[in-house]
Amino acid sequence: MRKHYPELFLALTIKEEFFGIYDAPSREMAEKAFQDWKSSIPEDFRKYYGPVANMVDRHHRDIFNYFDCPVTNGYTEAMNGVMKAMNRLGRGYSFEILRARSLFYRVMRESGTVVTHTGETKDISKPVSTTGDRIEKSYGTPISTLESLAEHDDLLRKS
């Protein structure tokens, strides 16, 4: 591919180097990797990757906070999506009421144990360690529980 499509190969390389930033073992190294990546973008490709670099610069703190606490808000976004879908069903409840019911409905709370990130470089040839600092975390409502309750209208009934 490099020989026949050098520009495509370069674009792919730039993208992969950007994704590699998240493999950094610490926030400082990730921030340096981002700066190195940004400065390595050839002028011809700045129109494509410049908006990405600008977005990371604008949201720098939030993006690199991942390295201090490697948890995403994907669950929250998915849960909000379920609540918005239920809101669209037109049951007469506001989004705020649906959200409150899902957050505080006693059946829906779930907790578990998390092994905290050690900051060590990961080696895929070694098994993942399950030892380390354990912290009890509340994960809120499993989406499957919300879906099941919504199917049977149990979410909207008084608990």
MOPE-V366869 format. One record per backbone hydrogen bond with DSSP energy under -0.5 kcal/mol. NH is the residue of the N-H (numbers start at 1). CO is the residue of the C=O. E is the energy in kcal/mol with one decimal. If there is no record, write none. Layout:
((NH;CO;E) (NH;CO;E))
//
This chain:
((5;1;-3.0) (9;5;-2.6) (10;6;-2.3) (11;7;-2.4) (12;8;-2.4) (13;9;-2.4) (14;10;-2.6) (15;11;-2.2) (16;12;-2.6) (17;13;-2.4) (18;14;-1.9) (19;15;-2.4) (20;16;-1.9) (21;17;-0.5) (21;18;-1.5) (22;19;-1.3) (23;20;-1.8) (24;21;-1.7) (30;26;-2.1) (31;27;-2.9) (32;28;-2.1) (33;29;-2.5) (34;30;-2.4) (35;31;-2.2) (36;32;-2.8) (37;33;-2.6) (38;34;-3.1) (39;35;-2.3) (40;36;-1.1) (41;37;-0.6) (41;38;-0.9) (45;42;-1.7) (46;42;-0.7) (46;43;-1.1) (48;45;-1.1) (49;45;-2.6) (50;46;-2.4) (53;49;-2.4) (54;50;-2.9) (55;51;-2.1) (56;52;-2.4) (57;53;-2.4) (58;54;-2.5) (59;55;-2.0) (60;57;-1.1) (63;59;-2.8) (64;60;-2.7) (65;61;-1.2) (66;63;-1.1) (67;64;-1.2) (68;65;-1.3) (69;65;-2.0) (71;69;-3.0) (77;73;-2.4) (78;74;-2.4) (79;75;-2.7) (80;76;-2.6) (81;77;-1.9) (82;78;-2.1) (83;79;-2.4) (84;80;-2.6) (85;81;-2.3) (86;82;-2.3) (87;83;-2.3) (88;84;-1.9) (89;85;-0.7) (89;86;-0.8) (90;87;-1.4) (98;94;-2.2) (99;95;-2.7) (100;96;-2.4) (101;97;-2.7) (102;98;-2.2) (103;99;-2.2) (104;100;-2.3) (105;101;-1.7) (108;105;-1.7) (109;106;-0.6) (110;140;-0.9) (112;137;-2.2) (114;135;-2.1) (116;114;-0.6) (116;133;-2.5) (124;122;-0.5) (126;123;-1.9) (135;114;-2.0) (137;112;-2.6) (139;110;-2.5) (139;137;-0.6) (140;110;-0.8) (142;108;-0.5) (145;142;-0.6) (146;142;-1.9) (147;143;-2.7) (148;144;-2.2) (149;145;-2.8) (150;146;-2.7) (151;147;-2.2) (152;148;-1.2) (153;150;-1.1) (154;149;-1.9) (155;149;-0.9) (156;153;-0.6) (157;154;-0.6))
//
